Amino acid sequence: MRTAGRRLELGFLTFVADGGSGDAGGALRDGLTLVQHAEDLGYDSAWVRVRHHEPYLSSPMTFFAAASQVTHRIALGTGVIPMRYEDPLRLAEDAGTVDLLSGGRLELGVSNGIPSQAPTLDALHGASDRGFAGEAQHRIDVLRRALAGEPVGRATAPYMDIPAGGDLKVTPHSPGLADRLWYGAGSESTAVRTGTGGFDLQVSTLNTEETGEPFDVVQARQIRSYRKAFADAGHAGRREPRVSAGRIVLPFLDERDADDHRRFLEGYTSGMTADGRPTSPGPFPMRFSSALSGDPDSIVERLQRDEAIGETDGLVVVLPAEGSLDVHRRVLSAVAEHVAPHVGWQPKA
């Protein structure tokens, strides 16, 4: 559990969506403006979802390179990069570059990805004898070693100024970045594996296990199991584990706010029961967290009762996939002014 009196960190998560309008450049510029706005409000971190072959952000390191030059303090994180189809060495090069440009502000969240996408994406990116999860975990391991500055291969012949048999390492190397790797988990077993591996933990608005218990109770247990696994593996002697939890938080200060989010909320709740169970069976058990919308005081009360939030180090405000820059700016402002200060956050000077 978060130490009593310890400051809760505040972040937000966005798709950087162009909404299928074709104005992808405008969407990227709006995304940068939103990150700047969050920094001005005192937010600690800005996180982006990563989606390939969809009208959302697909190149987070390029985006963060630009964001690093128009911000000064806010951390820049991925939530998350699906590693099954990423080139880990190329990603390590880009991540090292961005971390150095930003002054050490990159937070790199990864996961395996979505196995059901394999029939489509294997044809584009190549199949693997390791299987979906096995290949993803292999690439995560390569990424981690590359970020740590470890050799990723040896020169079979003289290569530039490296003699035959010499170590090949990824450049540029950014010291400390390998300790800012997060893993997105949705089940207790994955949370334990995350802790054992020494990653930081991201939990979100989806649990990929169903026990019949409330969403936050299950997620709180995942977090506690993660912290225990982290300590049992000996990582606690090196650094403190970090946990962030995502929640959809939409304060309504007036009727305009309610109107702006009505369609999203209707769509979000239409396919699930009141306690977050999908009405149609999916490929695996799942439970979604409720959207926290309405009067700010009621949102504060629900967050204060949320068992998982009490176990985290950071609250991440999950923005709807669609929505104008103005709408999203108002959400971040309302959370910073009317919600977050009442659950343990204060803006940094």
BELURJO-V109922 format. One record per residue. N is the residue number from 0. SS is DSSP state (~ for helix, > for strand, _ for the rest). PHI is phi as a letter, one per 40 degrees, with the letter a starting at -180 (NA if undefined). D_FIRST is the distance of its C-alpha to the first C-alpha in Angstrom with 2 decimals. Layout:
((N:SS:PHI:D_FIRST) (N:SS:PHI:D_FIRST))
This chain:
((0:_:NA:0.00) (1:_:c:3.77) (2:_:d:6.21) (3:_:d:8.45) (4:_:g:11.40) (5:_:c:10.40) (6:_:c:12.56) (7:_:c:11.73) (8:>:c:14.25) (9:>:b:16.82) (10:>:b:18.97) (11:>:a:21.52) (12:>:b:23.02) (13:>:b:26.77) (14:_:c:29.46) (15:_:f:32.11) (16:_:c:34.47) (17:_:c:38.22) (18:_:g:38.55) (19:_:g:41.45) (20:_:c:43.62) (21:_:g:44.69) (22:_:c:43.65) (23:~:c:41.12) (24:~:c:41.88) (25:~:c:41.15) (26:~:c:37.81) (27:~:c:36.81) (28:~:c:37.99) (29:~:c:36.11) (30:~:c:32.94) (31:~:c:33.52) (32:~:c:34.19) (33:~:c:30.94) (34:~:c:28.98) (35:~:c:31.04) (36:~:c:30.38) (37:~:c:26.59) (38:~:c:26.91) (39:~:c:29.16) (40:~:c:26.61) (41:_:h:23.96) (42:_:d:21.87) (43:_:c:19.99) (44:>:a:20.84) (45:>:b:23.44) (46:>:b:23.11) (47:>:b:26.06) (48:_:c:26.65) (49:_:b:29.32) (50:_:b:32.14) (51:_:b:35.41) (52:_:g:38.66) (53:_:b:37.23) (54:_:c:37.76) (55:_:b:34.41) (56:_:c:33.31) (57:_:b:34.30) (58:_:b:34.47) (59:~:c:31.21) (60:~:c:32.19) (61:~:c:35.45) (62:~:c:33.74) (63:~:c:31.25) (64:~:c:34.19) (65:~:c:35.68) (66:~:c:32.48) (67:~:c:32.02) (68:_:c:35.41) (69:_:b:34.89) (70:_:b:31.45) (71:_:b:30.33) (72:_:b:26.60) (73:_:c:24.62) (74:>:c:22.96) (75:>:b:24.73) (76:>:b:23.02) (77:>:b:24.10) (78:_:b:22.33) (79:_:b:23.79) (80:>:c:26.97) (81:>:c:28.34) (82:~:c:29.57) (83:~:d:32.11) (84:~:b:34.75) (85:_:c:33.83) (86:_:c:35.83) (87:~:c:33.18) (88:~:c:35.56) (89:~:c:36.63) (90:~:c:33.08) (91:~:c:32.25) (92:~:c:35.29) (93:~:c:34.35) (94:~:c:30.71) (95:~:c:31.88) (96:~:c:34.42) (97:~:c:32.05) (98:~:c:29.51) (99:~:c:32.39) (100:~:c:33.86) (101:~:c:30.63) (102:_:g:29.89) (103:_:g:26.87) (104:_:b:25.12) (105:>:c:25.00) (106:>:b:21.84) (107:>:b:23.22) (108:>:c:21.63) (109:>:b:23.55) (110:>:a:23.93) (111:_:c:26.83) (112:_:h:28.28) (113:_:b:29.82) (114:~:d:32.08) (115:~:c:34.36) (116:~:c:35.55) (117:~:d:37.09) (118:~:d:40.55) (119:~:c:40.97) (120:~:c:39.33) (121:~:d:40.60) (122:~:c:44.07) (123:~:c:43.21) (124:~:b:40.97) (125:_:h:42.15) (126:_:c:41.29) (127:_:a:39.69) (128:_:c:40.50) (129:_:c:36.85) (130:_:g:35.92) (131:~:c:33.52) (132:~:c:30.18) (133:~:c:31.90) (134:~:c:33.44) (135:~:c:30.30) (136:~:c:28.38) (137:~:c:31.45) (138:~:c:31.49) (139:~:c:27.83) (140:~:c:28.62) (141:~:c:31.71) (142:~:d:29.88) (143:~:c:27.32) (144:~:c:30.13) (145:~:c:32.15) (146:~:c:29.48) (147:_:c:29.00) (148:_:g:32.74) (149:_:c:33.67) (150:_:c:37.08) (151:_:b:37.20) (152:>:i:40.84) (153:>:b:44.10) (154:_:c:47.29) (155:_:c:50.00) (156:_:a:52.58) (157:_:d:52.72) (158:>:b:50.48) (159:_:f:51.11) (160:_:c:50.48) (161:>:c:48.54) (162:_:c:50.82) (163:_:d:51.08) (164:_:g:48.27) (165:_:c:46.08) (166:>:c:42.41) (167:>:b:41.49) (168:_:b:38.31) (169:_:c:36.89) (170:_:b:37.62) (171:_:c:36.55) (172:_:c:33.71) (173:_:b:30.84) (174:_:d:28.97) (175:_:g:25.19) (176:~:c:25.22) (177:~:c:24.54) (178:~:c:21.08) (179:_:b:20.38) (180:>:b:20.73) (181:>:b:18.41) (182:>:b:18.88) (183:>:c:18.84) (184:_:b:17.75) (185:_:b:18.47) (186:_:a:18.19) (187:~:c:16.19) (188:~:c:18.98) (189:~:c:18.91) (190:~:c:15.18) (191:~:c:15.90) (192:~:c:18.95) (193:~:c:17.17) (194:~:c:14.90) (195:~:c:18.04) (196:~:c:19.95) (197:_:g:17.77) (198:_:c:17.39) (199:>:c:14.72) (200:>:b:13.65) (201:>:b:15.05) (202:>:b:14.71) (203:_:b:17.28) (204:_:c:19.32) (205:>:b:20.55) (206:>:b:19.42) (207:_:c:22.13) (208:_:a:21.73) (209:_:b:22.71) (210:_:b:21.69) (211:_:g:22.89) (212:_:c:19.49) (213:_:d:18.27) (214:~:d:17.16) (215:~:c:13.64) (216:~:c:13.12) (217:~:c:14.43) (218:~:c:12.49) (219:~:c:9.05) (220:~:c:10.60) (221:~:d:11.83) (222:~:c:8.63) (223:~:c:7.48) (224:~:c:11.16) (225:~:c:11.31) (226:~:c:9.02) (227:~:c:11.09) (228:~:c:14.21) (229:~:d:13.71) (230:~:c:13.57) (231:~:c:16.33) (232:_:c:18.48) (233:_:g:18.53) (234:~:c:17.21) (235:~:c:14.61) (236:~:c:17.74) (237:_:c:18.96) (238:_:a:16.18) (239:_:c:12.49) (240:_:c:11.33) (241:_:b:10.95) (242:>:b:10.09) (243:>:b:12.17) (244:>:b:12.95) (245:>:c:16.52) (246:>:a:17.96) (247:_:c:21.63) (248:>:b:21.92) (249:>:b:25.54) (250:>:c:26.32) (251:_:b:29.91) (252:_:c:31.57) (253:_:a:35.01) (254:~:c:37.02) (255:~:c:37.24) (256:~:c:33.51) (257:~:c:33.87) (258:~:c:36.96) (259:~:c:35.42) (260:~:b:32.66) (261:~:d:34.60) (262:~:c:35.83) (263:~:c:32.49) (264:~:c:30.78) (265:~:c:33.75) (266:~:c:33.60) (267:~:c:29.86) (268:~:c:30.09) (269:~:c:33.56) (270:_:b:32.62) (271:>:a:29.86) (272:_:c:29.41) (273:_:c:27.56) (274:_:c:24.43) (275:_:g:24.55) (276:_:c:26.72) (277:>:c:29.55) (278:_:c:32.92) (279:_:b:34.55) (280:_:d:33.34) (281:_:b:32.12) (282:_:c:32.32) (283:_:a:28.95) (284:_:c:26.60) (285:_:a:24.48) (286:>:a:22.69) (287:>:b:22.29) (288:_:c:20.00) (289:_:c:22.02) (290:_:c:23.34) (291:>:c:22.22) (292:>:b:25.62) (293:>:h:27.72) (294:_:c:27.43) (295:~:d:24.65) (296:~:c:23.76) (297:~:c:23.27) (298:~:c:21.05) (299:~:d:18.85) (300:~:c:18.72) (301:~:c:17.79) (302:~:c:14.96) (303:~:c:13.62) (304:~:c:13.94) (305:_:c:12.47) (306:_:c:9.63) (307:_:c:8.98) (308:~:c:9.17) (309:~:c:6.38) (310:~:c:4.19) (311:_:c:6.85) (312:_:c:8.62) (313:>:a:11.81) (314:>:b:13.78) (315:>:b:17.06) (316:>:c:19.96) (317:>:c:22.07) (318:_:c:25.70) (319:_:d:28.41) (320:_:d:30.52) (321:_:b:33.57) (322:_:i:34.17) (323:_:c:36.06) (324:~:d:34.88) (325:~:c:35.49) (326:~:c:33.37) (327:~:c:30.38) (328:~:c:30.85) (329:~:c:30.82) (330:~:c:27.57) (331:~:c:25.81) (332:~:c:27.54) (333:~:c:26.68) (334:~:c:22.95) (335:~:c:23.00) (336:~:c:25.12) (337:~:b:24.20) (338:~:b:20.69) (339:~:d:18.19) (340:~:c:18.91) (341:~:c:17.82) (342:_:b:14.24) (343:_:h:13.35) (344:_:b:15.76) (345:_:b:18.92) (346:_:c:21.50) (347:_:c:22.22) (348:_:c:25.70))
